[in-house]
Amino acid sequence: GLAGGVAYKAANTADSMIGHRTPRHEAFGWAAARFDDWINLPASRLTALLIVLAAFLVKGADARGAWHAVRRDAKKHRSPNAGWPEAAMAGALGLALAGPRSYDGVLVDDALMGEGGRRDDIESTDIRRALKLYRVADFLLIALFGIISALVILA
């Protein structure tokens, strides 16, 4: 409900504002960052599963590749939650996502998600396929909540 939404947004905002790693906020932001990680844990796993399921339904997507990428790569991500849907999407699309990259001239050496050979030559067709996977996964989530709601009402 509304109170849960406000509490979630407060935790997410606290992580964004003080949970990031800077010398000034390292100790203070630790609790905010860990709490945000904890409350997002179920959603990240559910999202990965929905992307894998959506890959069964989207032409040109690879559900098996999505599942293998999640199992192999999700825990390699520096975020305890972001790697799950990112690995699922990479595997479903046959792409390599994340990995080493530069932010404002600073090299960030992160693990690759997915084992696709393409990373730097992602095309607009890949973005369209990703959006289609997203829409199908979103539909599956809405259907899941509809079924749960119907079961609760009938119980």
MODA-V766514 format. One record per pair of residues at least 6 apart in sequence whose ideal C-beta (glycine too) atoms are under 8 Angstrom apart, sorted by sequence separation. I is the first residue (numbers start at 1). J is the second residue. D is the distance in whole Angstrom. If there is no record, write none. Layout:
i=I j=J d=D
i=I j=J d=D
This chain:
i=19 j=25 d=7
i=55 j=61 d=4
i=77 j=83 d=3
i=89 j=95 d=8
i=90 j=96 d=6
i=101 j=107 d=8
i=102 j=108 d=7
i=18 j=25 d=5
i=54 j=61 d=7
i=55 j=62 d=6
i=56 j=63 d=4
i=76 j=83 d=6
i=77 j=84 d=8
i=90 j=97 d=4
i=100 j=107 d=6
i=101 j=108 d=6
i=112 j=119 d=8
i=21 j=29 d=8
i=55 j=63 d=4
i=75 j=83 d=7
i=89 j=97 d=7
i=90 j=98 d=8
i=100 j=108 d=7
i=118 j=126 d=8
i=20 j=29 d=7
i=74 j=83 d=4
i=77 j=86 d=7
i=100 j=109 d=5
i=101 j=110 d=7
i=18 j=28 d=6
i=19 j=29 d=4
i=53 j=63 d=7
i=55 j=65 d=8
i=73 j=83 d=6
i=74 j=84 d=5
i=77 j=87 d=7
i=87 j=97 d=8
i=100 j=110 d=7
i=18 j=29 d=4
i=19 j=30 d=8
i=52 j=63 d=6
i=55 j=66 d=5
i=86 j=97 d=6
i=99 j=110 d=6
i=74 j=86 d=8
i=86 j=98 d=6
i=98 j=110 d=5
i=99 j=111 d=7
i=19 j=32 d=4
i=20 j=33 d=8
i=74 j=87 d=4
i=98 j=111 d=7
i=99 j=112 d=4
i=15 j=29 d=8
i=18 j=32 d=5
i=19 j=33 d=3
i=52 j=66 d=5
i=70 j=84 d=6
i=73 j=87 d=4
i=74 j=88 d=8
i=98 j=112 d=6
i=99 j=113 d=8
i=14 j=29 d=8
i=51 j=66 d=6
i=52 j=67 d=5
i=72 j=87 d=8
i=83 j=98 d=8
i=97 j=112 d=7
i=98 j=113 d=5
i=96 j=112 d=5
i=97 j=113 d=5
i=15 j=32 d=5
i=19 j=36 d=6
i=70 j=87 d=5
i=73 j=90 d=7
i=96 j=113 d=7
i=97 j=114 d=6
i=14 j=32 d=4
i=15 j=33 d=5
i=52 j=70 d=7
i=69 j=87 d=4
i=70 j=88 d=5
i=73 j=91 d=8
i=96 j=114 d=5
i=69 j=88 d=6
i=95 j=114 d=6
i=96 j=115 d=7
i=15 j=35 d=7
i=94 j=114 d=7
i=96 j=116 d=5
i=99 j=119 d=7
i=11 j=32 d=7
i=14 j=35 d=8
i=15 j=36 d=4
i=66 j=87 d=8
i=67 j=88 d=8
i=69 j=90 d=5
i=70 j=91 d=7
i=77 j=98 d=7
i=93 j=114 d=7
i=95 j=116 d=4
i=96 j=117 d=7
i=14 j=36 d=7
i=48 j=70 d=5
i=66 j=88 d=5
i=69 j=91 d=3
i=90 j=112 d=8
i=91 j=113 d=8
i=94 j=116 d=4
i=96 j=118 d=7
i=97 j=119 d=7
i=66 j=89 d=7
i=68 j=91 d=6
i=69 j=92 d=8
i=90 j=113 d=4
i=91 j=114 d=5
i=93 j=116 d=7
i=95 j=118 d=6
i=96 j=119 d=4
i=11 j=35 d=5
i=12 j=36 d=6
i=67 j=91 d=7
i=89 j=113 d=8
i=90 j=114 d=3
i=91 j=115 d=8
i=94 j=118 d=8
i=95 j=119 d=7
i=11 j=36 d=5
i=66 j=91 d=4
i=89 j=114 d=8
i=48 j=74 d=7
i=65 j=91 d=4
i=66 j=92 d=4
i=87 j=113 d=4
i=90 j=116 d=7
i=65 j=92 d=6
i=86 j=113 d=5
i=87 j=114 d=6
i=95 j=122 d=6
i=11 j=39 d=6
i=62 j=91 d=7
i=63 j=92 d=7
i=65 j=94 d=6
i=62 j=92 d=6
i=83 j=113 d=6
i=8 j=39 d=6
i=61 j=92 d=5
i=62 j=93 d=8
i=95 j=126 d=6
i=61 j=93 d=7
i=62 j=94 d=6
i=78 j=110 d=6
i=55 j=88 d=8
i=77 j=110 d=7
i=78 j=111 d=8
i=93 j=126 d=6
i=51 j=85 d=6
i=58 j=92 d=8
i=77 j=111 d=6
i=76 j=111 d=4
i=44 j=80 d=8
i=48 j=84 d=4
i=52 j=88 d=6
i=55 j=91 d=8
i=77 j=113 d=7
i=93 j=129 d=6
i=44 j=81 d=4
i=47 j=84 d=7
i=48 j=85 d=5
i=51 j=88 d=4
i=55 j=92 d=4
i=76 j=113 d=8
i=93 j=130 d=6
i=43 j=81 d=8
i=44 j=82 d=7
i=47 j=85 d=4
i=51 j=89 d=6
i=54 j=92 d=8
i=73 j=111 d=7
i=41 j=80 d=7
i=45 j=84 d=6
i=48 j=87 d=7
i=49 j=88 d=8
i=73 j=112 d=7
i=74 j=113 d=8
i=41 j=81 d=6
i=44 j=84 d=4
i=48 j=88 d=4
i=52 j=92 d=7
i=73 j=113 d=5
i=93 j=133 d=7
i=40 j=81 d=5
i=44 j=85 d=6
i=47 j=88 d=7
i=51 j=92 d=6
i=73 j=114 d=7
i=89 j=130 d=6
i=92 j=133 d=6
i=37 j=79 d=8
i=37 j=80 d=5
i=72 j=115 d=8
i=37 j=81 d=6
i=69 j=113 d=6
i=89 j=133 d=7
i=69 j=114 d=5
i=69 j=115 d=7
i=65 j=114 d=8
i=61 j=129 d=7
i=60 j=129 d=6
i=58 j=129 d=7
i=61 j=133 d=6
i=58 j=132 d=5
i=58 j=133 d=5
i=55 j=133 d=6
i=58 j=136 d=6
i=54 j=133 d=5
i=57 j=136 d=5
i=54 j=134 d=8
i=51 j=133 d=6
i=54 j=136 d=4
i=51 j=134 d=8
i=54 j=137 d=4
i=53 j=137 d=7
i=51 j=137 d=5
i=54 j=140 d=6
i=50 j=137 d=4
i=53 j=140 d=6
i=50 j=138 d=8
i=47 j=137 d=7
i=50 j=140 d=5
i=50 j=141 d=6
i=46 j=141 d=8
